[in-house]
Amino acid sequence: MNSSSSTMSEEPDALSVVNQLRDLAADPLNRRAIVQDQGCLPGLILFMDHPNPPVVHSALLALRYLAECRANREKMKGELGMMLSLQNVIQNGIIFVEMLCKF
């Protein structure tokens, strides 16, 4: 199997995982449990650095849902990599918009 086939098969898996987390986070009854879980929040943070924009978008939406629960905000803010990943997403968005403006 060549590397492009491997990448193609990995992306839908990442997208399906992050979409499942997003869908769970959309339910207010799940939000506290997701943030308290040992792997969910760190996983969402890792998805913010994914090269596939739909994966990043879905992760950001899940994080937005989670932040709607006030009790989650401090833990989310203090989670390792959260603020740096958010800054990277913002910076990448600014660069993308600047590139679009040149056209």
N, C-alpha and C positions, 0 to 999 in steps of 0.2 A: 504494500500500500504506500503510495507516495505521500509527501507531506501535505499537499493541498487537499487530498481526500481525508486525511486525518483531521485537518483543521475544519473542514466542512462538517464532519460528523460531530466534532466537539461543540461547535457553536449552537446547534439546536438544543443540545443537552443543557448548556449554560442558560439559554433563553428559556427553556421549559422549567428549569429549577427556579430561576429568578421570577418567572411569571407565577409559579405556584406560591412563592413567598409573598409576592405582591397581592395575589388574590386572598391569601390568608390575612395579610395586613389590612386589607380593605374592610374587613369585619372588625368593628371596634371591640368586640369581645375577645379577640385574639391578640390585640396589640401589646398588652403587658406581658403575656406569656412569651411572645416572640422575642421581645427585648431581654427577658430574663433567661432565655435559652442560651446555653453555652456557645452554640455555633451559628445561630441565625444572623445576629447582628454583625459579627465579624465576616460572615459570608457575604452579606449585602455590601459591606464596605469593600471587599475584594472585587465584587462585581462592578463597582464604580470605576475601576481601572481596566475593565475589559475592552478589547479593541472593537467589539461589535456595538455600535450605537444603540440598537434596540435593547440590548442587555443593560447598558448603562441607564437608559431611560426608564426601564422597568424597575431597576434597583432604586433609582431616585424617587420614583413614585411610591414604592414600598416604604422607603425611609420617610417620605412626607406623611404617609398614613400613620406610621409609627409615632412620629413627632406630634401628631394631633392629640395624643394622650399625654397630658402634662407630666404625669408620673414618669414617663420615659425620657424626657428631654435631657436631664442631667446625665443619666447613664449613657445616652447616645453621644452627647457632647464630649464626654470623657473617654469614650471607646477609642482604643489605639487605632490610629490611621484615619479616623473619621474626618477630622478637620482638614488634614492634608489632602485626602481624596476629594473632598468638596472643593477645596481651592484648585486642585488640578482640573476638575470638571468645569469649574467656572473659567479658568484660564483657557482650556481647550475650546470652550464655547466662544470666548472672545476672539480667539485666533480664527475660528471658523467664520464668525460674522465678519471679521476684517477681510478674510479671503473673499467672501461673497461680495463685499462692497467694491472690490477691485474689478468685478465683472460688469 
